[in-house]
Amino acid sequence: MDDADSHPVSAQTMASRGVVRGILMLLGAEFSFALATVFVKLITSSSKVPAIELSLFRFAAGFLLVAVYVAATGKTLVPANKKFVVLRSLFNTFAVIFFFMGIQFSTVTKVNILNMTYPLFVFMLAPIINREKTTPAYFLYLLLAMAGVYFVVVPDASGLFGSGINPGDMLGLASGIVAGFAITTLREARKYDESYIILFYLMGFGTVVNLMFAAPFFVVPRGTVLVYCIAATALSVLGQLFITYGYRYINAADGALVSTSRILFAILMGAIILSETMTARIISGGAMILVSLVCVGGIGGMLRRVILQINQRFATETQRAQRKIKNER
């Protein structure tokens, strides 16, 4: 077989590997985020280190990395659209704070499930903030998800305002709602500014806000707790890196669908590592939320888009190979 025959096969293989690489990176990101919450729970349940302090470590580490990148490259830090950079920083900061505090007062399983409702709110907010059309079916999916939230948050059939509702669960749901605003403003911010600018101000703003809240309750971590703090921070940063590079190979809609895997990771980690109780209501509610997210993302559409991406990459690589062979001749 000559070179001309072998190039298309290798090109198609490379295209397929690119999409698979993107999916694996996003799976790695969600695994890292879920495992980070396990360490957050271990820290807050075994020491006096509060969740807000762990949120501070996350933003501070992120700010340090972005600052080093900006200093090394000498890039500008002047945003083209200050409004959406500020809004992104504000919403994301409080989404993370609510999320970490939810972990402290509730379980890893429940708070991750509730936080993962954010794609539904993204679709609900898209017509308002992003001026994108949505379909009536999304409201049905939202109702299904809200039914799932009810099952997760309310421990029994005593009613929505029963005394058994955990404040940590409400914080988890709040983190999902606020994260919906954070994602919609991020999508607008990216139309005007590069990711490093958005991240720089996000991490800087988050560090300052978390420092203000954490300062009165700051506890210096030591021993095993310090190791857990480093692990939680490192996993959070690693997850962010996986997401950043993963989205180079897969589009946002499919990426959001892959991200629902965090629900499964959180359930498994919570049960295996933390021995968290899994009731029929939590499992049922989690299943409802997961189904609604899959319906919004469209598993069938994802498969079609992945195949299309592979074919497009294959066609591009084939054309490059043919031009190379032609030039060599």
Buried (B, 14 or more C-beta within 10 A) or exposed (E): EEEEEEBBEEBBEBBBBBBBBBBBBBBBBBBBBBBBBBBBBBBBEEBEBBBBBBBBBBBBBBBEBBBEEBEEEEEEEEBEBEEBBBBBBBBBBBBBBBBBBBBBBBBBBBBBBBBBBBBBBBBBBBEEBBEEEBEEEBEEBBEBBBBBBEBBBBBEEEEEEEEEBBEBBBBBBBBBBBBBBBBBBBBBBBEBBBEBBBBBBBBBBBBBBBBEBBEEEEEEBEEEBBEBBBBBBBBBBBBBBBBEBBBEBBEEBBBBBBBBBBBBBBBEBBBEBBEBEBEEBBBBBBBBBBBBBBBBBBEEEBEEBBEEBBEEBBBEBBEEBBEEEEEEE
